[in-house]
Amino acid sequence: MRNHRLKSIYDFYTSDLSYNELQKLIRKEAPNVLNFYLDAAKKPDNQNNLVRYFLFAKNIFLAFLFKLNPLRRLIYSIALFLFVWGFINAYWSWVFFSFITINILLAFEVAEKLTAKGELEIAKKIQEGLLPTSPPINKKLDISFFAETAREVGGDYLDFITNGEADKSFMFLGDISGKGMAAAIYMVQVRAIIHHLASKEDSIENILIELNKVLCNIFSKNYFFTANAALIKEETITFCRAGHLPTFFYQSSSKTCTRLVPSGIGLGLTSLDLFSTALKSHTLKLEPGDILTFISDGVTETMNQYNQEFGEEKLQKILMANSHKSSKEIQNSILINLNAFRGDNEPNDDISIIVIKAQESINSPLNIN
């Protein structure tokens, strides 16, 4: 019976335990928690090492206290004092009482965290519901896309808008500065504005110019939006770059992969004519086998365990090595290489990819996500 009880206790604590969880705790969660409190802690300036370490620990503790609400802060401080006082004076009833009190406070904090996590899960599902369910149907182009957030919600924006016109659609792939809930809320606003503008405008440049005017009024300081946007008409693509990453163009005839970087600055930075003056479009008529790839910086900035970035060069090599494949297969090759490069590291940014390949045969099957 005793052995069975011990085994039950052992299974309770170890059944869901894994090495990856331990790595995640050490490599990601612990540094994030420390940085969370460091941001609020006063930096000690004393030159004496011992004094500096003491002040550092004190400031971290005070930063922790100020993160509690006033009532919990007071209860926690009293309970901690009673615990130390009772332990020194061997008043074990007070030690026990303060221990129970601190654990009750911990239970409140955990409950709040789990409630917030549940709400984030709902927000994640809502945001996922805003993604297109499939790429636009185009007889001349094979289109595939992928989007994944680094956290529960993210600030990447990926969209296709067809307005019911055959072989004609708008494409957007962009990134709100920052991460988390604030970026996600701004992303939803950006999406609504773009859909409204796309219903009235035929020019991709005009959509971005009007979008910039609106974002300059609604974005808080230090927030902006970068994007690659395109108008797709059969095999002809006109695209603009508003401060975003380059577009990668694999040309089948020369078997080369180049970076296309039309002029443009980020949206929401300035309401002056500087934005419209800087914005330039680029038009390509894709030949059979040509490939255009649009990405967010979560691809090139994926980090491995040595803090090295994936970079653009690796992406270009992947595109050339897999150019004979369908857009879906090329996209999957990018993701497989990203995962292999990252290893056990957690994603550090949202990842969005759009691959557009000119059909090598009109009768070849379309690739639908």
HUPENOR-V299041 format. One record per residue. N is the residue number from 1. RES is the residue in one letter. PHI is phi in radians with two decimals (999 if undefined). D_FIRST is the distance of its C-alpha to the first C-alpha in Angstrom with 2 decimals. Layout:
# HUPENOR-V299041
N/RES/PHI/D_FIRST, N/RES/PHI/D_FIRST
This chain:
# HUPENOR-V299041
1/M/999/0.00, 2/R/-1.13/3.80, 3/N/-1.10/5.48, 4/H/-1.11/5.05, 5/R/-1.16/6.20, 6/L/-1.11/8.67, 7/K/-1.14/9.83, 8/S/-1.09/10.54, 9/I/-1.14/12.46, 10/Y/-1.07/14.19, 11/D/-1.11/15.24, 12/F/-1.05/16.48, 13/Y/-1.55/18.81, 14/T/-2.02/19.90, 15/S/-1.06/20.18, 16/D/-1.80/23.74, 17/L/-1.41/24.70, 18/S/-2.48/27.64, 19/Y/-1.11/30.30, 20/N/-1.11/32.94, 21/E/-1.13/31.35, 22/L/-1.13/31.41, 23/Q/-1.08/35.03, 24/K/-1.08/35.94, 25/L/-1.10/34.61, 26/I/-1.33/36.57, 27/R/-1.49/39.71, 28/K/-2.03/40.31, 29/E/-1.19/38.32, 30/A/-1.07/38.57, 31/P/-1.08/42.35, 32/N/-1.14/42.94, 33/V/-1.13/41.27, 34/L/-1.05/43.25, 35/N/-1.13/46.46, 36/F/-1.04/45.79, 37/Y/-1.40/45.88, 38/L/-1.11/48.56, 39/D/-1.07/50.90, 40/A/-1.72/50.79, 41/A/-1.53/50.71, 42/K/-1.29/53.94, 43/K/-1.43/54.67, 44/P/-1.23/55.24, 45/D/-2.00/58.64, 46/N/-1.22/58.40, 47/Q/-1.44/59.22, 48/N/-1.24/57.12, 49/N/-1.02/53.86, 50/L/-1.09/51.70, 51/V/-1.13/53.25, 52/R/-1.11/53.05, 53/Y/-1.14/49.29, 54/F/-1.11/48.79, 55/L/-1.12/50.97, 56/F/-1.06/49.22, 57/A/-1.10/45.78, 58/K/-1.09/47.36, 59/N/-1.17/49.05, 60/I/-1.12/45.90, 61/F/-1.11/44.09, 62/L/-1.14/47.07, 63/A/-1.08/47.13, 64/F/-1.09/43.47, 65/L/-1.05/44.34, 66/F/-1.27/47.31, 67/K/-1.37/45.24, 68/L/-1.39/43.41, 69/N/-1.25/45.32, 70/P/-0.95/47.13, 71/L/-1.15/44.79, 72/R/-1.14/41.60, 73/R/-1.06/43.51, 74/L/-1.16/44.37, 75/I/-1.09/40.90, 76/Y/-1.08/39.33, 77/S/-1.11/41.98, 78/I/-1.13/41.53, 79/A/-1.10/37.73, 80/L/-1.15/38.12, 81/F/-1.08/40.70, 82/L/-1.11/38.55, 83/F/-1.11/35.62, 84/V/-1.16/37.91, 85/W/-1.09/39.78, 86/G/-1.14/36.71, 87/F/-1.16/35.16, 88/I/-1.14/38.48, 89/N/-1.72/38.95, 90/A/1.06/35.36, 91/Y/-1.63/35.31, 92/W/-1.20/31.62, 93/S/-1.13/31.88, 94/W/-1.24/34.40, 95/V/-1.05/32.30, 96/F/-1.11/29.38, 97/F/-1.07/31.88, 98/S/-1.18/33.56, 99/F/-1.09/30.32, 100/I/-1.09/29.38, 101/T/-1.08/33.01, 102/I/-1.11/33.10, 103/N/-1.23/29.95, 104/I/-1.13/31.54, 105/L/-1.07/34.64, 106/L/-1.06/32.66, 107/A/-1.08/31.19, 108/F/-1.07/34.81, 109/E/-1.12/35.95, 110/V/-1.12/33.23, 111/A/-1.07/34.06, 112/E/-1.12/37.73, 113/K/-1.10/37.13, 114/L/-1.17/35.16, 115/T/-1.11/37.90, 116/A/-1.11/40.56, 117/K/-1.13/38.75, 118/G/-1.09/38.67, 119/E/-1.16/42.40, 120/L/-1.15/43.04, 121/E/-1.09/41.38, 122/I/-1.13/43.79, 123/A/-1.07/46.66, 124/K/-1.09/45.68, 125/K/-1.14/45.89, 126/I/-1.11/49.23, 127/Q/-1.14/50.56, 128/E/-1.10/49.48, 129/G/-1.19/51.30, 130/L/-1.47/54.48, 131/L/-1.25/54.51, 132/P/-1.10/56.84, 133/T/-1.39/55.15, 134/S/-2.74/57.48, 135/P/-1.24/60.42, 136/P/-1.14/63.94, 137/I/-1.38/65.57, 138/N/-2.50/68.39, 139/K/-1.14/70.28, 140/K/-1.73/71.19, 141/L/-2.19/67.96, 142/D/-1.86/64.37, 143/I/-2.09/62.21, 144/S/-2.41/58.53, 145/F/-2.58/56.53, 146/F/-2.61/53.14, 147/A/-2.53/51.76, 148/E/-2.58/48.49, 149/T/-1.59/47.74, 150/A/-1.32/46.11, 151/R/-1.98/44.45, 152/E/-1.03/43.62, 153/V/-2.23/47.37, 154/G/-2.53/50.35, 155/G/-1.94/54.08, 156/D/-1.32/55.25, 157/Y/-2.19/57.57, 158/L/-2.29/58.14, 159/D/-2.79/60.29, 160/F/-2.21/62.89, 161/I/-2.22/65.45, 162/T/-1.80/67.66, 163/N/0.95/69.51, 164/G/1.34/69.98, 165/E/-1.68/72.42, 166/A/-1.17/72.05, 167/D/1.00/71.67, 168/K/-2.45/71.91, 169/S/-2.76/69.09, 170/F/-1.67/68.22, 171/M/-2.22/65.37, 172/F/-2.35/63.68, 173/L/-2.43/61.15, 174/G/-2.51/60.78, 175/D/-2.58/58.64, 176/I/-1.37/58.48, 177/S/-1.05/58.31, 178/G/1.53/54.95, 179/K/-2.39/51.52, 180/G/1.42/49.13, 181/M/-1.13/49.96, 182/A/-1.05/53.53, 183/A/-1.11/54.54, 184/A/-1.14/52.93, 185/I/-1.13/54.88, 186/Y/-1.10/58.09, 187/M/-1.08/57.43, 188/V/-1.10/57.31, 189/Q/-1.09/60.59, 190/V/-1.05/62.17, 191/R/-1.05/61.23, 192/A/-1.08/62.83, 193/I/-1.16/65.99, 194/I/-1.10/66.32, 195/H/-1.08/66.01, 196/H/-1.15/68.72, 197/L/-1.18/71.00, 198/A/-1.17/70.50, 199/S/-1.34/71.71, 200/K/-1.97/75.01, 201/E/-1.87/75.65, 202/D/-1.82/76.50, 203/S/-1.81/76.54, 204/I/-1.15/73.40, 205/E/-1.13/75.29, 206/N/-1.12/76.19, 207/I/-1.05/72.60, 208/L/-1.20/71.44, 209/I/-1.14/74.39, 210/E/-1.19/73.76, 211/L/-1.08/70.01, 212/N/-1.05/70.74, 213/K/-1.06/72.88, 214/V/-1.23/70.11, 215/L/-1.14/67.36, 216/C/-1.10/69.54, 217/N/-1.57/69.47, 218/I/-1.83/65.78, 219/F/-1.30/63.99, 220/S/-1.28/62.94, 221/K/-1.03/64.10, 222/N/1.36/62.49, 223/Y/-1.87/61.54, 224/F/-2.69/63.40, 225/F/-2.33/63.03, 226/T/-1.88/63.90, 227/A/-2.75/64.43, 228/N/-1.86/65.83, 229/A/-2.28/67.53, 230/A/-2.51/69.44, 231/L/-1.90/71.64, 232/I/-1.88/71.12, 233/K/-2.18/74.00, 234/E/0.87/73.55, 235/E/-1.65/73.48, 236/T/-1.74/75.07, 237/I/-2.20/72.86, 238/T/-1.90/74.19, 239/F/-2.34/71.69, 240/C/-2.19/71.62, 241/R/-2.16/69.45, 242/A/-1.71/68.95, 243/G/1.29/67.58, 244/H/-1.59/64.78, 245/L/-1.14/63.89, 246/P/-1.09/66.37, 247/T/-1.67/66.42, 248/F/-1.78/65.97, 249/F/-2.04/68.59, 250/Y/-1.65/68.41, 251/Q/-1.77/71.88, 252/S/-1.11/71.88, 253/S/-1.14/75.50, 254/S/-1.78/75.10, 255/K/0.94/71.38, 256/T/-2.14/70.87, 257/C/-2.14/68.44, 258/T/-2.12/69.98, 259/R/-1.67/69.05, 260/L/-1.82/71.00, 261/V/-2.27/71.34, 262/P/-1.07/73.70, 263/S/-1.15/74.68, 264/G/2.91/72.75, 265/I/-1.98/70.89, 266/G/-1.10/67.76, 267/L/-1.53/67.98, 268/G/1.55/67.84, 269/L/-1.55/69.25, 270/T/-2.62/72.87, 271/S/-1.63/74.93, 272/L/-1.29/78.09, 273/D/-1.20/79.95, 274/L/-0.99/78.24, 275/F/-1.13/75.46, 276/S/-1.17/77.83, 277/T/-1.20/80.13, 278/A/-1.33/77.38, 279/L/-1.28/75.82, 280/K/-2.20/77.06, 281/S/-1.84/76.12, 282/H/-2.35/75.93, 283/T/-2.02/76.68, 284/L/-2.25/75.64, 285/K/-1.84/76.43, 286/L/-1.26/73.67, 287/E/-1.58/74.82, 288/P/-0.88/72.69, 289/G/1.63/69.73, 290/D/-1.21/70.03, 291/I/-2.34/66.84, 292/L/-1.97/66.34, 293/T/-2.22/63.02, 294/F/-1.94/62.19, 295/I/-2.43/59.15, 296/S/-1.71/57.65, 297/D/-1.23/57.10, 298/G/-1.12/53.36, 299/V/-1.34/54.32, 300/T/-1.23/56.51, 301/E/-1.71/54.53, 302/T/-1.02/51.15, 303/M/-1.89/49.80, 304/N/-1.68/47.98, 305/Q/-1.19/45.82, 306/Y/-1.72/49.06, 307/N/1.07/50.45, 308/Q/-1.68/53.08, 309/E/-1.55/54.36, 310/F/-1.08/54.62, 311/G/1.40/58.30, 312/E/-1.43/61.10, 313/E/-1.08/62.10, 314/K/-1.11/58.86, 315/L/-1.07/59.21, 316/Q/-1.09/62.80, 317/K/-1.13/61.82, 318/I/-1.12/59.16, 319/L/-1.11/61.78, 320/M/-1.23/64.28, 321/A/-1.23/61.83, 322/N/-2.01/60.68, 323/S/-1.11/64.01, 324/H/-1.41/64.35, 325/K/-1.62/61.23, 326/S/-1.28/60.87, 327/S/-1.08/60.19, 328/K/-1.13/56.58, 329/E/-1.19/56.01, 330/I/-1.11/57.70, 331/Q/-1.01/55.51, 332/N/-1.13/52.36, 333/S/-1.12/53.67, 334/I/-1.07/54.06, 335/L/-1.16/50.49, 336/I/-1.08/49.06, 337/N/-1.18/51.04, 338/L/-1.09/50.00, 339/N/-1.14/46.29, 340/A/-1.16/46.77, 341/F/-1.18/48.79, 342/R/-1.26/46.37, 343/G/1.15/43.28, 344/D/-1.49/40.19, 345/N/-1.13/42.40, 346/E/-1.32/42.21, 347/P/-1.01/45.48, 348/N/-1.77/47.69, 349/D/-2.79/50.10, 350/D/-1.11/50.68, 351/I/-2.10/51.87, 352/S/-2.34/54.61, 353/I/-2.46/56.67, 354/I/-2.24/59.55, 355/V/-2.05/61.08, 356/I/-2.14/64.39, 357/K/-2.16/65.96, 358/A/-1.23/69.35, 359/Q/-1.05/69.11, 360/E/-1.45/70.60, 361/S/-2.59/71.53, 362/I/-1.02/72.20, 363/N/-1.54/70.62, 364/S/-1.22/67.33, 365/P/-1.17/64.33, 366/L/-1.32/63.39, 367/N/-1.65/60.05, 368/I/-2.01/58.15, 369/N/-1.08/54.86
